[in-house]
Amino acid sequence: MQKRKHLIFFSNFRRPKGERNFG
């Protein structure tokens, strides 16, 4: 579960526009 959060955080940092798309 923590790994998924890390992945989302990374994606959010790299693509703040895709953060909402991820969750």
N, C-alpha and C positions, 0 to 999 in steps of 0.2 A: 504494500500500500504506500509505503514511503517512497519507493522507487517511482511509482506512477506520479506522485506529487512532484518529485524532482524533475521528472520528464516534462510535466506541464509547466513547471517553473522555468525550465530551460527554454521551452518553446515560447513561453510568454515573453521571456527576455529577448529572444531572437525575433519573435513575431508577436508583438503586443496586440496585433489585430486578430491573430489566430488563437489568442488565449481564450476568448469567449467561445470560439468554435470548439475548443478542446473540452470545455466544461464550464 
